Amino acid sequence: MLAIKKNDGTLIAGIVAWLWGAGLELECLWVDKNERRKGLGSKLLMELERIANDKGCHNIFTNTYSFQAPTFYSKFGYETMGVVSGFPDRVTKHFFKKKLR
């Protein structure tokens, strides 16, 4: 887990991921709604990628819903592996992969 906290210790952003073999699964990237659009998510993702490279990972995998962050991951070079539809309100779930090596 990576975290960003305010000076008073309040958690404002975090990332949960796990390594398995040469892959890294990004489970959750979260930024407090009052702290968004300040680059915190980008900072966390870049640090995660640096750690993954240092650990010898070849790929990062993650998923997100259409109302969350598919554009964010695409901006960082994550490629769509699949999209699942059938959720209420035309929401779709997007599966991503980023090749590191």
N, C-alpha and C positions, 0 to 999 in steps of 0.2 A: 504494500500500500504506500502510495505517495500522498502527502497532504500539504495544503497551504493553510496557515493559520494567521489570524490577526495578531498584533502585539499582545493582546490580552489572552491569547490562547484559543479564541473562538475559531472553530473549523469553518473555512469558507470555500474550500475546494478539495477534492480528493479523487484518487484513482485507485481501483482495485484490479489487480491482474495476477495471473499465475503462469509460471513456466512449466513446460513439459517437453522434454527432449529439445528439439530445435525450434519449438513454437512457443508463442506467448499468447495467452487468451486474455484480452482486455474485457473484464466483466462489467465494469461500471466506471464512468467518468462523470463527476458531479461538480457543479459550481452553484453556490448559493445564488438565488434569483437576484439579490441586490448587488452581487459582485460580477455579474455577467457583462460581456463586451469589454472586459479589461485585459484580455489576453491570458487569463489564468488557465483556461482549458488548453490553450495552445502550449503554454509553458509546461503543463503536466504531461501532455502527449509527447512533446519533444524530449523531455527527460525520460519518459518510459521507453521511447525508441532508443535513446542513448544507452540505457541500461540493457535493453534487449540485445543490442549490438555487442556490448561488452561481454554479455553472457553467451555469445555465439548463436543467438537465435537467427533463424532464417526467415520466419514469417510471424506476423502479428494478425490475429483474428479478432473480430468484434462484430456486434450487431446493434442496430438502433431502429427506432420507429420513425416513420415519415414526419411526424410532428416534433421529433427531437433533433437529430443532428446528422442526417445523411450528407448534407452539403459540407459540413465541418470536416468529416472524415475524407471526403473526396478531395477537398482542398489540400490535404496532407498526403495525397498520393495513394489512398486506399482504394482498391478496385472492388467493384460490386461482384460478388460471387452468386448472389441470388436475391430475389425479392418475393416475399410471400404476401398475398392479398387475402381478403376475406374477413378482415377485421371491421368493426363498426366504423361508420363515417368515412369509408374509403381509406382508412389508415393501412399502411403497408409496413412490413418489417424487412429491413435491409441487412444483408450479411456481407461483411467486408473482409478483405485480406490485403495485407501489405507485405510485399517481398522485400527483405532487408539485404539479402546477399545474392 
